[in-house]
Amino acid sequence: MLWACLRFPQLALDVVRPDADAISSRTPFAVIDGPLQRRHIVLPNAAAHKTGVHCDQPLTAARALCPQLSTALRDPGAERQALESIAAWAYRFSAEVSIADPDAVFVEIGASLSLFGGIAALERRLRGEAAAFGFASSLAIAPTAAGARVLATHADGLVIPSILPLTNALGSVPIRASGLDEKSIDALHGMGFRLLRDLFRLPRPELARRIGPDALDRLDRMRGIAAESLLRYRPRDRFERLLEFSFGIESHGALAFPLQRLIRGLATFLVARDGGVQRFALVLGHERGASTRIEIGLLAPRRDAQSLFELTRTRLERIQLPAPVHALTLRADDLPPLCPLHHDLFDAHRGEELDWPRLAERLRARLGDEALRGLRCVADHRPARAWRFATAVETPAQPPANRTRAVSQRKRNTQTALVINTGMRPFWLLGKPIVLRGEPAQILAGPERIESGWWDDHDKRRDYYVIETSKGQRAWAFAPAGSMTQWTLHGWFA
Amino acid sequence: MRARLRNEAALADVLRHPGIWRRSAAARPAADIEPSGVAELDALLPGGGWPRGALTEILIEQDGIGECSLVLPALAALTQAKKRIVFVAPPYIPYAPALVAAGIDLSQVVHIDANAADTHWTAEQCLRAGCCGAVLNWLPKADYRQLRRLQLAAETGAAIGFVFRPLHAAKETSPAALRLQVTVRESGPRIDILKCRGRFGDATQAIQLRA
C-alpha cells in the first residue's frame, strides 16, 4: 500500500471565498463558527494572521486585535462537496480513494504506479491537476494513510515509499502537528515531550496509561503497526447537474451550448465510473417552478459524449419550447455497466454491425421510441394474429458473445418452428380487412377454411380464397364460411 | 506521325480509366450486384442482378401485381447472409408468415414507421449508414432532387435501395440506376425495363411474370 494524502489546509477559507484575488487576500478575513453568542475563529487568512488572529480565538478577541476583520460563517456542506468532487477526480487514479474529514483525501497509488509512469510522474500529475480545483493543497506519499496525512501537514512534498524511513521521518514531527487530540497533546507537552520520536521510544503500557488507547492506536496506525480502516469512496450512483441561466432562453439553438456542457460532464462522470447510461432525463426549468421533462431512453448503454449530445439535441428539437428556459437539469438514475460490443475476429460483417446501434438510435431520436420494430410470427391460425411486431429491435449480441449467439440461434429455430404450415399467404396484409369492390374476376385457389379462436372472443369462421380482381390484381379475400358472397379483402399478393 | 502515335497512346491511357465506358464495348463488366433470384430477370439486368450501391425504382400500376415477389428472392438471400433489410413506411403490413415462407430470416427485418415528412430522411439515413443490405421505400411523391439524394446515399452505404412508385412517375426523369415498370396485361403482369445503366437499345425488352 502506498497512500498519497492530498490535504487542503485552507479549504474552509477557499470554499467560502472562491474568488480570492490579490486585493482581497490583503484584507483581513476569517471564517468563523460556533453559536451566535460565542463565535470563534476557524481559519484566518494570511493578512488576518499577521495581525495576531489565530484559530480557536473568540471572535471578540480577534475583533479587538484587528477591527477591520471581515468574516464569513463556515460552510461544512460546501467543504464536503469540494472534497467529494476531489475524490471523484482522484478516482481516476485509483479504485481506493477515501475522504478524510475535514480537509484531506487519501488515494492508494501503490497499484497505479506502473500505469501512470512511476511515483514521480504520478505525484506531478496529482499535484498539477489538484491545483486546477483552485484550493491551496499539500501532498505527501507514505505507506500508511495516517502517516501520509501527518507528513502532508508538516512536510509538504515528502515521498516515503517504505515503512522504515517513515518511522524516522515521523519521529522528527512535532507532537503539535501529529493530529492527536488536544487533551493528549497538552498532557504530553506537560510531560516534556516535544517530538513524536520521544513517544515512539516510550514503553507501550506506560504510554497507553498516559494518553489512552485511542491515541496510542493512532500512533500505531501512523507507523503501520496497527491496521488502518478507511471508508472507501464510492462514486455516486446517479448523475444530476443543473445549469441556471440569468435570462430565459427561447430558442433550441441557444440551448445547444449549455446542453453540450452538461453532456460532457455526464460523459466524464461515466468514464470515471466505467459505466454507461441507458436512460436519462433532461428537465427544462421555466419561470415559477414550471418545468418540461424530456425522457431519453437508449437501446443499449452508451457513454461517448458526441453521440449522446446528438441524440439529446434531436429529441430536444422535436418538442416545442412552451416557455423561456431558465434552467437546464440533466438527471441520470439508471447507470448500468457499459459492456462494449465484442465481435468475432473472423466475422465478415463486423464493420456493419458496429454502425447499426448508432443508426437505430438516430432514427429513434427523430421518429420516436416505438418507430423501429421487428416482425415476428405467432403460432395462430387466424391471419391477423399470426404475426406481431417485436416490441424493440433486438440489439446485436452482447457479451459474452458465444452464449448469446447460441441463444439467438435457438430462438431462431423455435421461431421457424412456430410458423404453422399453411396455404399461400400474401405479402401484404391489410391492417383492417375492407369490403371488396365488385365480385372477384377469377378464383385461383381456395377455399381454405380458417375457423379458430372460440376461446378468446375473437372467433373467426371464414373461407379464404386467392382471387384475381377485374384489374388483374391478386388478392387474398375471404367470405363467411360456406357462402360466396360478402367478399372481404384481407391482403395482396404483391 | 510519331506525334499522332503518341497522342493515341495517351488517349488509350485515358480510356483505360474504369469510369469510362465506350458505347462500342460489350455490356459493362459485372458490377456489384445481388442476384435477383429470377433467371429471366437476371438475364435482362445489367451484370445479372439488382445493382448494389444504387437506387432501383419499381413503378407499379397498382398494388397486388407481383411487384414485391420480384424482390423477395433477393431479400431472402440478403437476410440469410445476415444483412439487414429495412421497410420504411410500407403501405400495408409486411406479412410475417409470408416472409418466412419466402425464406426471409425475420431477425434481420426492421419495420420503421415514419410519417410522410420523415420518410425521405429515414430512407436516406438507412441507405447511407452502410449497415443495411436493402432498404425498401414507398414514395408516392418524390421529386428528382430527393431521389438523387437517395441514389447518392445508396452509393455511400453500398446498399440496395428499392423505391416503389406509382406508374405515372414513369414520365418524370429519375436519377435511379435502374427503373422497372410493372403493368398488367391480359396474359398477366409484365415487366418493362425503362432505364438501366450500361445497356442500350434493348431496354424495351419485357418479361412475363406469373405466366
Boltz contact constraints between the chains, C-beta under 6 A:
constraints:
  - contact:
      token1: [A, 349]
      token2: [B, 82]
      max_distance: 6.0
  - contact:
      token1: [A, 352]
      token2: [B, 131]
      max_distance: 6.0
  - contact:
      token1: [A, 355]
      token2: [B, 129]
      max_distance: 6.0
  - contact:
      token1: [A, 355]
      token2: [B, 130]
      max_distance: 6.0
  - contact:
      token1: [A, 355]
      token2: [B, 131]
      max_distance: 6.0
  - contact:
      token1: [A, 356]
      token2: [B, 131]
      max_distance: 6.0
  - contact:
      token1: [A, 359]
      token2: [B, 129]
      max_distance: 6.0
  - contact:
      token1: [A, 359]
      token2: [B, 131]
      max_distance: 6.0
  - contact:
      token1: [A, 367]
      token2: [B, 114]
      max_distance: 6.0
  - contact:
      token1: [A, 367]
      token2: [B, 118]
      max_distance: 6.0
  - contact:
      token1: [A, 371]
      token2: [B, 112]
      max_distance: 6.0
  - contact:
      token1: [A, 371]
      token2: [B, 113]
      max_distance: 6.0
  - contact:
      token1: [A, 372]
      token2: [B, 112]
      max_distance: 6.0
  - contact:
      token1: [A, 373]
      token2: [B, 111]
      max_distance: 6.0
  - contact:
      token1: [A, 375]
      token2: [B, 96]
      max_distance: 6.0
  - contact:
      token1: [A, 375]
      token2: [B, 106]
      max_distance: 6.0
  - contact:
      token1: [A, 375]
      token2: [B, 109]
      max_distance: 6.0
  - contact:
      token1: [A, 375]
      token2: [B, 111]
      max_distance: 6.0
  - contact:
      token1: [A, 377]
      token2: [B, 96]
      max_distance: 6.0
  - contact:
      token1: [A, 377]
      token2: [B, 97]
      max_distance: 6.0
  - contact:
      token1: [A, 377]
      token2: [B, 100]
      max_distance: 6.0
  - contact:
      token1: [A, 386]
      token2: [B, 97]
      max_distance: 6.0
  - contact:
      token1: [A, 387]
      token2: [B, 96]
      max_distance: 6.0
  - contact:
      token1: [A, 393]
      token2: [B, 110]
      max_distance: 6.0
  - contact:
      token1: [A, 419]
      token2: [B, 97]
      max_distance: 6.0
  - contact:
      token1: [A, 419]
      token2: [B, 100]
      max_distance: 6.0
  - contact:
      token1: [A, 425]
      token2: [B, 95]
      max_distance: 6.0
  - contact:
      token1: [A, 425]
      token2: [B, 97]
      max_distance: 6.0
  - contact:
      token1: [A, 425]
      token2: [B, 98]
      max_distance: 6.0
  - contact:
      token1: [A, 426]
      token2: [B, 95]
      max_distance: 6.0
  - contact:
      token1: [A, 427]
      token2: [B, 68]
      max_distance: 6.0
  - contact:
      token1: [A, 427]
      token2: [B, 98]
      max_distance: 6.0
  - contact:
      token1: [A, 428]
      token2: [B, 92]
      max_distance: 6.0
  - contact:
      token1: [A, 429]
      token2: [B, 93]
      max_distance: 6.0
  - contact:
      token1: [A, 429]
      token2: [B, 95]
      max_distance: 6.0
  - contact:
      token1: [A, 430]
      token2: [B, 92]
      max_distance: 6.0
  - contact:
      token1: [A, 431]
      token2: [B, 93]
      max_distance: 6.0
  - contact:
      token1: [A, 472]
      token2: [B, 184]
      max_distance: 6.0
  - contact:
      token1: [A, 473]
      token2: [B, 62]
      max_distance: 6.0
  - contact:
      token1: [A, 473]
      token2: [B, 64]
      max_distance: 6.0
  - contact:
      token1: [A, 473]
      token2: [B, 65]
      max_distance: 6.0
  - contact:
      token1: [A, 474]
      token2: [B, 64]
      max_distance: 6.0
  - contact:
      token1: [A, 475]
      token2: [B, 64]
      max_distance: 6.0
  - contact:
      token1: [A, 492]
      token2: [B, 63]
      max_distance: 6.0
  - contact:
      token1: [A, 492]
      token2: [B, 64]
      max_distance: 6.0
  - contact:
      token1: [A, 493]
      token2: [B, 64]
      max_distance: 6.0
  - contact:
      token1: [A, 494]
      token2: [B, 63]
      max_distance: 6.0
  - contact:
      token1: [A, 494]
      token2: [B, 64]
      max_distance: 6.0
  - contact:
      token1: [A, 494]
      token2: [B, 67]
      max_distance: 6.0
  - contact:
      token1: [A, 494]
      token2: [B, 68]
      max_distance: 6.0
